[in-house]
Amino acid sequence: MSQPAKSSKPLIKEILEEVIDEMVSKGIYWTEAASQFEKLFIIRALKETRGQVGSAAEIMGIHRNTLSKKIREHGIDRSRLKD
């Protein structure tokens, strides 16, 4: 039985491994890496939902109050993500 052809698109795990390798080699601490990942993930979800916190929270699988708190913590300006 033949195996399916591997997609030319890299797997998320492979991409993350490359990013993590680079961050570790450059001496980036865990707290900074985790904070930046979280912030970028939130921004992407908010862009996807045109700034709608409830919808973004649903996409992320978290409660909207938790997302609102994290938006404040990261200083994210939702008004810039509505377009």
C-alpha positions as CSV (number, residue, x, y, z in Angstrom):
1,M,0.0,0.0,0.0
2,S,1.5,3.4,-1.0
3,Q,1.7,6.3,1.4
4,P,0.0,9.6,0.5
5,A,2.4,12.2,-0.9
6,K,3.7,14.6,1.7
7,S,2.3,18.1,1.3
8,S,4.8,20.7,0.1
9,K,3.3,23.0,2.8
10,P,5.4,22.6,6.0
11,L,3.6,21.3,9.0
12,I,3.0,23.7,11.8
13,K,5.2,21.7,14.1
14,E,8.1,22.0,11.7
15,I,7.6,25.8,11.4
16,L,7.4,26.2,15.2
17,E,10.5,24.1,15.7
18,E,12.5,26.4,13.3
19,V,11.2,29.5,15.1
20,I,12.0,28.0,18.5
21,D,15.5,27.0,17.4
22,E,16.2,30.5,16.3
23,M,14.8,32.1,19.5
24,V,16.8,29.8,21.7
25,S,20.0,30.4,19.7
26,K,19.4,34.2,20.1
27,G,18.9,33.9,23.8
28,I,15.2,34.9,23.9
29,Y,13.7,34.0,27.3
30,W,10.6,31.9,27.7
31,T,8.5,34.7,29.2
32,E,9.2,37.0,26.3
33,A,8.6,34.3,23.7
34,A,5.3,33.2,25.3
35,S,4.1,36.8,25.7
36,Q,4.8,37.6,22.0
37,F,3.2,34.4,20.8
38,E,0.1,35.2,22.9
39,K,-0.1,38.8,21.7
40,L,0.3,37.8,18.0
41,F,-2.3,35.0,18.4
42,I,-4.8,37.5,19.9
43,I,-4.2,40.1,17.2
44,R,-4.7,37.5,14.5
45,A,-8.0,36.3,16.0
46,L,-9.2,39.9,16.4
47,K,-8.3,40.7,12.8
48,E,-10.2,37.6,11.7
49,T,-13.3,38.8,13.6
50,R,-12.9,42.5,12.8
51,G,-12.2,43.4,16.4
52,Q,-15.1,41.4,17.9
53,V,-13.9,40.1,21.2
54,G,-16.7,37.5,21.7
55,S,-16.1,36.0,18.3
56,A,-12.3,36.1,18.7
57,A,-12.6,34.4,22.1
58,E,-14.7,31.7,20.5
59,I,-12.1,31.1,17.8
60,M,-9.4,30.9,20.5
61,G,-11.4,28.6,22.8
62,I,-11.3,31.0,25.7
63,H,-13.9,33.0,27.6
64,R,-14.4,36.6,26.4
65,N,-13.6,38.0,29.8
66,T,-10.2,36.3,29.7
67,L,-9.6,37.6,26.2
68,S,-10.6,41.2,27.3
69,K,-8.1,41.0,30.2
70,K,-5.3,39.8,27.9
71,I,-6.1,42.5,25.4
72,R,-5.6,45.1,28.2
73,E,-2.4,43.4,29.4
74,H,-0.8,43.5,26.0
75,G,-2.0,47.0,25.2
76,I,-3.8,45.9,22.0
77,D,-5.8,48.6,20.3
78,R,-8.9,46.9,18.9
79,S,-10.0,49.9,16.9
80,R,-7.0,49.4,14.6
81,L,-8.1,45.8,13.9
82,K,-11.6,46.5,12.7
83,D,-10.8,47.2,9.0
